[in-house]
Amino acid sequence: MDVQTWTFIIVGLTFALYIAIAIWARAGSTKEFYIAGGGVPPIANGMATAADWMSAASFISMAGLISFMGYDGSVFLMGWTGGYVLLALLLAPYLRKFGKFTVPDFIGDRYYSNLARTVAVACAIIVSFTYVAGQMRGVGVVFSRFLEVDINIGVLIGMAIVFFYAVMGGMRGITYTQVAQYCVLIFAYMVPAIFISLAMTGNIIPQLGFGGTAADGTYLLDKLDGLHTELGFAAYTAGTKSMIDVFCITFALMVGTAGLPHVIVRFFTVPKVRDARRSAGWALIFIAILYTTAPAIAVFARTNMINTIADKQYSEMPAWVSNWEKTGLLTWEDKNGDGKVQYYNDKNTTFVANVAHSKGWQGNELTIDRDIMVLANPEIANLPAWVIALVAAGGLAAALSTAAGLLLVISTAISRDLIKMQIKPDISEKGELLSARIGAVFAVMVAGYFGINPPGFVAATVALAFGLAAASFFPAIVLGIFDKRMNREGAIAGMIVGISLMLFYMLKYKLQYFGGGTADDWWFGISPEGFGTVAMLVNMVVSIVISRLTTPPPAEVQAIVENIRIPSGAGAAHDH
């Protein structure tokens, strides 16, 4: 069978499984819709958390980024993994003990203010829509390549599937669907990695093959370094970013991850505080399987790609090149008319002067979207058609699992944090559940629109959702847990200043608004991807200073803050 037939079969079976689980796990109350009834076992919640957290960015984009950036791409591994550890150890147990359904719910009650709750709702919606648009677009890309349908039709199909299990099942349906999606995505990620590691290095474990030797006896990383430098790129294992930018990007990704509302809400779905800790540990194990494999996949894909295409006749290109050309994510332009594919770094002036001109090259001719590397990897390595189809199903599982979690955050922000807590406090259980489902419908439609018509703003800021989360939520959550003196005035001012500063910097340097600017103009030499660290620190300083200049929180709020840091069953502290 060909790839398309295999894709229809495997994707069809996984979608049928997701829908069946959604019907079985249909939410019958607001508690089931918001937090799955609070009764999810730790190991299942760990899988669901891993699937929720490992989005299309982790499954599709991360290895692609590393394959092109080399050493510099390690910031994503360090930042996202470190962020999860930070969330699991520093925040999750305390938030679970506080016992609220959402991040805006926590902020609204902790800071005894509906204005704080509203600001948190606005931040949650900005972060979630920024993130979810990329997930829906990722769904469209996978469909357009592997099912050969229009990319917009692909987005609509993804909308329909998410609509079904998010609107019907709420958090209960999403949780058990995400358990299945984790199994699909990790199997889809590991199978080709094992195949390729065995073929390239003779080692069945990709993480070891990554540091092993190729068939010619040279270390794989040394071989890739050589291929890179021969084409004018920096050595794969060499870093080119400044140390301050590496630190800021890593830290922004860490604290941004720890502030993502769709990940935090997962810790409200378990029965006890102890279970929150256990599910965090399970999730870290499940996440580590993919994250330790990503650098290996990046090296395998990059090495095979360069060997396949560089300075070869276009007429002799393998089928995967033309397959991806149809999607527009890979393009070739014969600039010197010799019929060969010249792939090199034409930004390297020394290489152009010394090598490219002497060979008659007139510019790089191949443009490759980094997001195709994981999806194209099995094709580049000539793996069986069913493996290629499996990777497509894995990419869809990763994108849909995170999209569902983000859409639920938006839905809950509308139904609970705006309608129930502020606009209509006397709304019935049935009415609140209906408003949550209507909110989910609205969120799915908006996300689908951005997936079909991605405006420059959304398209350019998907990778910056972490910076937005860092700049807005992280200080309010951390100070809300560990600083009894933090009050509503400080939290509100900090969130507004932090997210506004981050949005301004993104617009100025990522999208060239407000007069534009280049990398030479970055403040302190920090890229937009790393500026979330600066905005977060400004947020924290503003929050602390203003809280000290205004009225302290009520005594009962300070008592709650003191109580959530005492382990359950520990009893009161005593002086001796």
C-alpha positions as CSV (number, residue, x, y, z in Angstrom):
1,M,0.0,0.0,0.0
2,D,1.1,3.6,-0.7
3,V,1.6,6.3,1.9
4,Q,-1.7,7.9,1.4
5,T,-3.7,4.7,1.9
6,W,-1.7,3.9,5.0
7,T,-2.3,7.5,6.3
8,F,-6.1,7.1,5.8
9,I,-6.1,3.9,7.7
10,I,-3.9,4.9,10.6
11,V,-5.3,8.5,11.0
12,G,-8.8,7.1,10.6
13,L,-8.3,4.5,13.3
14,T,-6.8,7.1,15.7
15,F,-9.6,9.6,15.1
16,A,-12.2,6.9,15.7
17,L,-10.5,6.1,19.0
18,Y,-10.5,9.7,20.1
19,I,-14.2,10.1,19.2
20,A,-15.1,6.9,21.0
21,I,-13.3,8.0,24.2
22,A,-15.1,11.4,24.0
23,I,-18.5,9.7,23.9
24,W,-17.5,7.4,26.8
25,A,-16.1,10.2,28.9
26,R,-18.8,12.8,28.2
27,A,-18.9,15.5,30.9
28,G,-22.1,15.6,32.9
29,S,-21.3,18.4,35.3
30,T,-19.2,21.6,35.4
31,K,-16.6,19.9,37.7
32,E,-16.2,17.1,35.1
33,F,-16.1,19.8,32.3
34,Y,-13.5,22.0,34.1
35,I,-11.3,19.5,35.9
36,A,-12.5,16.0,34.9
37,G,-14.2,15.6,38.2
38,G,-10.9,15.8,40.1
39,G,-10.5,12.0,40.0
40,V,-7.9,11.2,37.3
41,P,-5.3,8.6,38.4
42,P,-1.7,10.0,38.6
43,I,-0.3,7.9,35.9
44,A,-3.1,8.7,33.5
45,N,-2.8,12.4,34.4
46,G,0.9,12.2,33.8
47,M,0.3,10.9,30.2
48,A,-2.4,13.5,29.6
49,T,-0.1,16.3,30.9
50,A,2.7,15.1,28.7
51,A,0.4,15.1,25.6
52,D,-1.0,18.5,26.6
53,W,2.5,19.9,27.0
54,M,4.1,18.3,24.0
55,S,2.4,20.2,21.3
56,A,3.1,20.4,17.6
57,A,6.0,22.6,18.6
58,S,7.6,19.7,20.5
59,F,6.7,16.9,18.0
60,I,7.1,18.8,14.7
61,S,9.1,21.9,15.3
62,M,11.7,21.3,18.0
63,A,13.8,18.7,16.2
64,G,13.5,20.8,13.0
65,L,14.8,23.9,14.9
66,I,17.7,21.9,16.3
67,S,18.5,20.4,12.9
68,F,19.0,23.8,11.4
69,M,20.4,25.7,14.5
70,G,22.6,22.9,15.9
71,Y,24.0,23.7,19.3
72,D,22.0,26.9,19.5
73,G,18.8,24.9,19.4
74,S,19.6,23.4,22.8
75,V,17.9,26.4,24.4
76,F,14.6,24.8,23.5
77,L,15.5,21.5,25.2
78,M,16.8,23.2,28.3
79,G,14.0,25.8,28.5
80,W,11.0,23.6,27.9
81,T,12.3,20.7,30.0
82,G,13.5,22.9,32.8
83,G,10.2,24.8,32.8
84,Y,8.3,21.6,33.4
85,V,10.5,20.7,36.3
86,L,10.0,24.2,37.7
87,L,6.3,23.9,37.3
88,A,6.1,20.4,38.9
89,L,8.2,21.2,41.9
90,L,7.6,24.9,42.6
91,L,4.0,25.6,41.6
92,A,1.8,22.6,40.9
93,P,1.4,21.1,44.5
94,Y,0.5,24.6,45.9
95,L,-1.9,25.5,43.2
96,R,-3.6,22.1,43.6
97,K,-3.9,22.7,47.4
98,F,-5.5,26.1,46.7
99,G,-8.2,24.1,45.0
100,K,-9.3,26.3,42.2
101,F,-10.3,25.3,38.6
102,T,-8.2,27.7,36.6
103,V,-5.3,30.2,36.8
104,P,-7.6,33.2,36.6
105,D,-9.7,31.6,39.3
106,F,-6.5,31.4,41.5
107,I,-5.5,34.9,40.7
108,G,-9.0,36.3,41.3
109,D,-9.4,34.7,44.7
110,R,-5.7,35.1,45.9
111,Y,-5.8,38.8,45.0
112,Y,-9.4,39.2,46.2
113,S,-10.3,41.2,43.1
114,N,-12.5,40.7,40.0
115,L,-10.3,43.2,38.2
116,A,-7.3,40.9,38.8
117,R,-9.4,38.0,37.6
118,T,-10.4,39.9,34.4
119,V,-6.8,40.9,33.6
120,A,-5.8,37.2,34.1
121,V,-8.6,36.1,31.8
122,A,-7.4,38.6,29.1
123,C,-3.8,37.3,29.5
124,A,-4.9,33.6,29.3
125,I,-6.9,34.3,26.1
126,I,-3.9,36.2,24.5
127,V,-1.5,33.4,25.4
128,S,-3.9,30.6,24.4
129,F,-5.0,32.0,21.1
130,T,-1.4,32.8,20.2
131,Y,-0.4,29.2,20.9
132,V,-3.5,27.4,19.4
133,A,-3.4,29.1,16.0
134,G,-0.1,27.4,15.3
135,Q,-1.5,24.0,16.4
136,M,-4.4,24.3,14.0
137,R,-2.0,25.4,11.2
138,G,0.1,22.4,12.0
139,V,-2.9,20.1,11.5
140,G,-3.5,21.7,8.1
141,V,0.1,21.1,7.0
142,V,0.0,17.4,8.0
143,F,-3.3,16.9,6.2
144,S,-2.2,18.8,3.1
145,R,1.0,16.6,2.7
146,F,-0.2,13.2,3.7
147,L,-3.9,13.1,2.7
148,E,-3.3,15.5,-0.2
149,V,-6.2,17.8,0.6
150,D,-6.1,21.6,0.7
151,I,-4.4,22.9,3.8
152,N,-7.6,24.8,4.7
153,I,-9.7,21.6,4.4
154,G,-7.2,20.0,6.8
155,V,-7.7,22.8,9.3
156,L,-11.5,22.3,9.1
157,I,-11.2,18.5,9.7
158,G,-9.0,19.2,12.7
159,M,-11.6,21.7,14.0
160,A,-14.3,19.1,13.7
161,I,-12.4,16.5,15.7
162,V,-11.4,18.9,18.4
163,F,-14.9,20.4,18.5
164,F,-16.4,17.0,19.1
165,Y,-14.3,15.9,22.1
166,A,-13.7,19.3,23.6
167,V,-17.3,20.5,23.5
168,M,-18.8,17.2,24.4
169,G,-16.3,15.8,26.9
170,G,-14.8,19.0,28.4
171,M,-11.7,18.2,30.6
172,R,-12.9,14.7,31.3
173,G,-13.1,13.8,27.6
174,I,-9.9,15.7,26.8
175,T,-8.0,14.0,29.6
176,Y,-8.7,10.4,28.5
177,T,-8.3,11.4,24.8
178,Q,-4.9,12.8,25.6
179,V,-3.8,9.6,27.2
180,A,-4.5,7.9,23.9
181,Q,-2.8,10.7,22.0
182,Y,0.3,10.4,24.1
183,C,0.6,6.7,23.2
184,V,0.1,7.5,19.5
185,L,2.6,10.4,19.4
186,I,5.4,8.7,21.4
187,F,5.1,5.5,19.3
188,A,5.1,7.6,16.1
189,Y,8.2,9.6,17.3
190,M,10.2,6.6,18.5
191,V,9.7,4.0,15.7
192,P,11.4,6.0,12.9
193,A,14.1,7.2,15.3
194,I,14.9,3.6,16.2
195,F,14.9,2.5,12.5
196,I,17.2,5.3,11.4
197,S,19.6,5.0,14.3
198,L,20.0,1.3,13.5
199,A,20.6,2.1,9.8
200,M,23.0,4.9,10.3
201,T,25.0,3.8,13.4
202,G,24.0,0.2,14.1
203,N,22.7,1.3,17.6
204,I,19.0,0.5,18.3
205,I,18.8,3.3,21.0
206,P,18.6,6.7,19.2
207,Q,20.0,8.6,22.2
208,L,23.2,6.5,22.0
209,G,23.2,6.4,18.2
210,F,23.3,10.2,18.2
211,G,26.8,10.1,19.8
212,G,27.9,7.0,17.9
213,T,29.8,6.4,14.7
214,A,28.5,6.3,11.1
215,A,29.2,3.4,8.7
216,D,32.4,5.0,7.5
217,G,33.8,5.0,11.1
218,T,33.6,8.7,11.8
219,Y,31.6,10.1,14.7
220,L,28.1,11.2,13.4
221,L,28.5,14.7,14.9
222,D,31.9,15.1,13.4
223,K,30.6,14.1,10.0
224,L,27.7,16.6,10.3
225,D,30.1,19.3,11.4
226,G,32.1,18.6,8.2
227,L,29.0,18.7,6.0
228,H,28.0,22.0,7.5
229,T,31.3,23.8,7.1
230,E,31.6,22.5,3.5
231,L,28.4,24.4,2.7
232,G,29.4,27.6,4.6
233,F,27.3,27.0,7.7
234,A,28.7,27.2,11.2
235,A,29.8,23.9,12.6
236,Y,26.7,22.0,13.9
237,T,28.2,21.7,17.4
238,A,29.4,25.4,17.6
239,G,27.3,28.1,19.3
240,T,26.7,31.4,17.6
241,K,24.3,33.1,20.0
242,S,25.6,35.5,22.8
243,M,25.6,34.0,26.3
244,I,23.1,36.6,27.5
245,D,20.6,35.7,24.8
246,V,21.0,32.0,25.4
247,F,20.3,32.5,29.1
248,C,17.3,34.8,28.5
249,I,15.7,32.5,25.9
250,T,16.2,29.4,28.1
251,F,14.8,31.2,31.2
252,A,11.9,32.7,29.3
253,L,10.9,29.3,28.0
254,M,11.3,27.9,31.5
255,V,9.2,30.4,33.3
256,G,6.8,30.6,30.4
257,T,6.2,26.9,30.5
258,A,5.6,27.2,34.2
259,G,3.0,29.9,33.5
260,L,1.1,28.2,30.7
261,P,-2.6,28.0,31.9
262,H,-3.4,24.8,29.9
263,V,-0.6,22.9,31.6
264,I,-1.3,24.2,35.1
265,V,-4.9,23.2,35.0
266,R,-3.9,19.6,34.6
267,F,-2.8,19.5,38.3
268,F,-6.4,20.3,39.4
269,T,-7.7,17.1,37.8
270,V,-6.2,14.6,40.4
271,P,-7.9,13.7,43.7
272,K,-5.1,14.8,46.2
273,V,-2.1,17.1,46.5
274,R,0.1,14.0,46.7
275,D,-1.3,12.8,43.4
276,A,-0.4,16.2,41.8
277,R,3.2,15.5,42.8
278,R,3.0,11.9,41.5
279,S,1.5,12.8,38.2
280,A,4.1,15.5,37.8
281,G,6.8,12.8,38.2
282,W,5.1,10.5,35.7
283,A,4.7,13.3,33.2
284,L,8.4,14.1,33.5
285,I,9.3,10.5,32.6
286,F,6.9,10.5,29.6
287,I,8.2,13.9,28.4
288,A,11.8,12.8,28.7
289,I,11.4,10.0,26.3
290,L,10.6,12.4,23.5
291,Y,12.9,15.2,24.6
292,T,16.0,13.0,24.8
293,T,15.2,11.6,21.3
294,A,14.7,15.0,19.6
295,P,18.5,15.9,19.2
296,A,19.1,12.5,17.7
297,I,16.3,12.9,15.2
298,A,17.6,16.4,14.3
299,V,21.1,15.0,13.5
300,F,19.8,12.0,11.6
301,A,17.4,14.2,9.5
302,R,20.0,16.9,8.8
303,T,22.7,14.5,7.8
304,N,20.5,12.5,5.5
305,M,19.0,15.6,4.0
306,I,22.4,17.2,3.1
307,N,23.7,13.9,1.7
308,T,20.6,13.5,-0.4
309,I,20.3,16.9,-2.1
310,A,23.4,19.0,-1.9
311,D,25.0,19.6,-5.3
312,K,22.9,16.8,-7.0
313,Q,21.0,17.0,-10.2
314,Y,17.4,18.2,-9.6
315,S,16.1,15.5,-12.1
316,E,17.6,12.9,-9.8
317,M,16.0,14.2,-6.6
318,P,14.1,11.5,-4.6
319,A,10.3,11.6,-4.4
320,W,10.1,13.3,-1.0
321,V,11.4,16.5,-2.5
322,S,8.6,16.8,-5.0
323,N,6.1,15.6,-2.4
324,W,7.0,18.5,-0.1
325,E,7.3,21.0,-3.0
326,K,3.5,20.5,-3.5
327,T,2.9,21.9,0.0
328,G,5.0,25.0,-0.6
329,L,7.2,24.3,2.4
330,L,10.1,23.3,0.2
331,T,11.0,25.3,-2.9
332,W,13.8,25.1,-5.5
333,E,15.0,27.9,-7.9
334,D,17.7,27.1,-10.5
335,K,19.5,30.5,-10.2
336,N,22.5,29.6,-12.4
337,G,20.7,27.3,-14.8
338,D,22.9,24.2,-14.3
339,G,20.1,21.9,-13.3
340,K,21.8,21.1,-9.9
341,V,20.6,21.9,-6.4
342,Q,23.0,24.4,-4.8
343,Y,22.2,24.3,-1.1
344,Y,24.6,26.5,1.0
345,N,24.8,29.5,3.3
346,D,24.9,32.4,0.9
347,K,24.9,34.8,3.9
348,N,28.5,33.7,4.7
349,T,30.4,36.3,2.7
350,T,33.7,34.6,3.1
351,F,32.4,31.3,1.8
352,V,30.6,33.0,-1.1
353,A,33.8,34.8,-2.1
354,N,36.2,31.8,-1.7
355,V,34.0,28.9,-2.7
356,A,30.6,29.7,-4.2
357,H,31.8,32.1,-6.9
358,S,34.6,29.8,-8.0
359,K,31.9,27.1,-8.6
360,G,29.6,29.4,-10.5
361,W,26.9,29.4,-7.8
362,Q,24.7,32.4,-7.7
363,G,22.9,32.0,-4.4
364,N,21.2,29.3,-2.4
365,E,18.6,27.6,-4.5
366,L,16.8,25.5,-1.9
367,T,14.4,26.9,0.7
368,I,13.3,24.4,3.4
369,D,10.7,25.1,6.1
370,R,12.2,23.7,9.3
371,D,8.9,22.3,10.4
372,I,9.0,19.6,7.7
373,M,12.1,17.9,9.1
374,V,10.4,15.5,11.5
375,L,7.5,14.7,9.1
376,A,9.9,14.2,6.1
377,N,12.5,12.3,8.1
378,P,11.1,8.8,7.4
379,E,10.8,9.6,3.7
380,I,14.3,11.0,3.5
381,A,15.5,7.7,5.1
382,N,13.4,5.6,2.8
383,L,11.5,4.0,5.6
384,P,8.3,1.9,4.9
385,A,5.1,3.7,4.0
386,W,3.4,2.7,7.2
387,V,6.1,4.4,9.3
388,I,5.6,7.6,7.2
389,A,1.9,7.4,7.9
390,L,2.4,6.7,11.6
391,V,4.5,9.9,11.9
392,A,1.6,11.9,10.3
393,A,-0.8,10.4,12.9
394,G,1.7,11.3,15.7
395,G,1.9,14.9,14.5
396,L,-1.9,15.2,14.4
397,A,-2.1,13.7,17.9
398,A,0.4,16.2,19.3
399,A,-1.3,19.2,17.7
400,L,-4.8,18.2,18.6
401,S,-4.0,17.3,22.2
402,T,-2.6,20.7,22.9
403,A,-5.2,22.5,20.9
404,A,-7.9,20.9,23.0
405,G,-6.2,21.9,26.2
406,L,-5.8,25.5,25.1
407,L,-9.4,25.7,23.8
408,L,-10.7,24.5,27.2
409,V,-8.7,27.2,28.9
410,I,-10.4,29.8,26.7
411,S,-13.8,28.2,27.2
412,T,-13.4,28.1,31.0
413,A,-12.1,31.6,31.1
414,I,-15.3,32.8,29.4
415,S,-17.9,30.6,31.2
416,R,-16.5,30.5,34.8
417,D,-14.1,33.4,35.2
418,L,-16.3,36.0,33.4
419,I,-19.9,34.7,33.5
420,K,-20.1,32.7,36.7
421,M,-17.7,34.7,38.8
422,Q,-18.6,38.2,37.6
423,I,-21.5,38.7,35.2
424,K,-24.1,36.2,36.5
425,P,-23.1,34.7,39.8
426,D,-26.5,33.0,40.3
427,I,-26.3,31.0,37.0
428,S,-27.4,27.4,37.4
429,E,-25.1,24.4,37.0
430,K,-26.9,23.5,33.8
431,G,-26.6,27.1,32.5
432,E,-22.9,27.3,33.4
433,L,-22.2,24.0,31.6
434,L,-24.0,25.3,28.5
435,S,-22.1,28.5,28.6
436,A,-18.8,26.5,28.8
437,R,-19.8,24.5,25.7
438,I,-20.8,27.6,23.9
439,G,-17.4,29.1,24.9
440,A,-15.6,26.1,23.5
441,V,-17.5,26.4,20.2
442,F,-16.5,30.1,20.0
443,A,-12.9,29.2,20.8
444,V,-12.8,26.4,18.1
445,M,-14.2,28.7,15.5
446,V,-11.7,31.5,16.2
447,A,-8.8,29.0,16.3
448,G,-9.9,27.6,13.0
449,Y,-10.1,31.0,11.5
450,F,-6.5,31.8,12.5
451,G,-5.4,28.4,11.2
452,I,-6.9,29.1,7.8
453,N,-6.0,32.8,7.7
454,P,-3.0,33.2,9.9
455,P,-2.4,37.0,10.2
456,G,1.2,38.0,10.4
457,F,0.8,38.8,14.1
458,V,-0.3,35.3,15.1
459,A,2.0,33.5,12.7
460,A,5.0,35.4,14.0
461,T,4.2,35.0,17.7
462,V,3.4,31.3,18.0
463,A,6.9,30.6,19.3
464,L,6.6,33.6,21.6
465,A,3.6,32.4,23.6
466,F,6.0,31.3,26.2
467,G,7.4,34.8,26.6
468,L,3.8,36.1,27.0
469,A,3.1,33.6,29.7
470,A,6.3,34.4,31.5
471,A,5.7,38.1,31.3
472,S,2.1,37.9,32.6
473,F,1.4,34.9,34.8
474,F,4.6,33.7,36.3
475,P,5.3,36.5,38.8
476,A,1.6,36.7,39.9
477,I,1.5,32.9,40.6
478,V,4.9,32.7,42.3
479,L,4.4,35.8,44.5
480,G,0.9,34.7,45.2
481,I,2.2,31.5,46.7
482,F,5.3,32.6,48.4
483,D,4.7,36.3,49.4
484,K,2.0,37.0,51.9
485,R,2.5,40.8,51.4
486,M,1.7,40.6,47.7
487,N,-1.6,42.4,47.1
488,R,-4.1,43.0,44.3
489,E,-2.7,46.4,43.3
490,G,0.8,44.9,42.8
491,A,-0.4,41.9,40.9
492,I,-2.7,43.8,38.5
493,A,0.0,46.4,37.8
494,G,2.7,43.8,37.3
495,M,0.6,41.7,34.8
496,I,-0.5,44.7,32.8
497,V,3.1,46.1,32.6
498,G,4.7,42.7,31.9
499,I,2.4,41.6,29.0
500,S,2.3,45.1,27.5
501,L,6.1,45.3,27.5
502,M,6.4,41.9,25.9
503,L,3.8,42.7,23.2
504,F,5.5,46.0,22.4
505,Y,8.9,44.3,22.0
506,M,7.5,41.5,19.8
507,L,5.7,44.0,17.6
508,K,8.7,46.2,17.2
509,Y,11.4,43.6,16.5
510,K,9.5,40.6,15.3
511,L,7.0,42.3,13.1
512,Q,8.7,45.6,12.4
513,Y,5.9,47.7,13.8
514,F,6.7,50.9,15.8
515,G,9.6,51.9,13.4
516,G,11.0,48.4,13.1
517,G,14.5,47.4,14.1
518,T,17.2,44.8,13.5
519,A,19.1,42.4,15.7
520,D,21.7,45.1,16.1
521,D,19.0,47.2,17.8
522,W,17.9,44.6,20.4
523,W,17.8,45.8,23.9
524,F,20.8,44.4,25.8
525,G,21.4,42.1,22.8
526,I,18.3,40.0,23.8
527,S,16.2,38.5,21.0
528,P,12.3,38.7,21.1
529,E,12.3,35.0,22.0
530,G,14.3,35.8,25.1
531,F,12.7,39.1,26.0
532,G,10.1,37.3,28.1
533,T,12.8,37.1,30.8
534,V,13.2,40.9,30.9
535,A,9.4,41.5,30.9
536,M,8.9,38.9,33.6
537,L,11.6,40.6,35.8
538,V,10.0,44.1,35.2
539,N,6.6,42.5,36.1
540,M,8.1,41.1,39.4
541,V,9.8,44.4,40.4
542,V,6.6,46.5,39.6
543,S,4.5,44.0,41.6
544,I,6.7,44.0,44.7
545,V,7.3,47.7,44.7
546,I,3.6,48.7,44.3
547,S,2.5,46.0,46.8
548,R,4.8,47.6,49.4
549,L,3.5,51.1,48.7
550,T,-0.2,50.1,49.1
551,T,-2.5,48.4,51.6
552,P,-1.5,44.8,52.7
553,P,-3.9,42.0,51.8
554,P,-6.6,41.1,54.3
555,A,-5.6,38.8,57.2
556,E,-7.7,35.9,55.8
557,V,-5.9,36.0,52.5
558,Q,-2.5,36.0,54.2
559,A,-3.7,33.0,56.3
560,I,-4.6,31.2,53.1
561,V,-1.1,31.9,51.6
562,E,0.5,30.6,54.8
563,N,-1.7,27.5,54.8
564,I,-1.1,26.3,51.2
565,R,2.6,25.9,51.9
566,I,2.0,23.5,54.8
567,P,1.8,19.9,53.6
568,S,-1.6,18.2,54.1
569,G,-1.7,16.4,57.5
570,A,1.4,18.2,58.8
571,G,-0.6,20.1,61.4
572,A,0.2,23.6,62.5
573,A,3.7,24.9,63.0
574,H,4.8,25.3,66.6
575,D,7.5,27.4,68.2
576,H,9.9,25.7,70.6
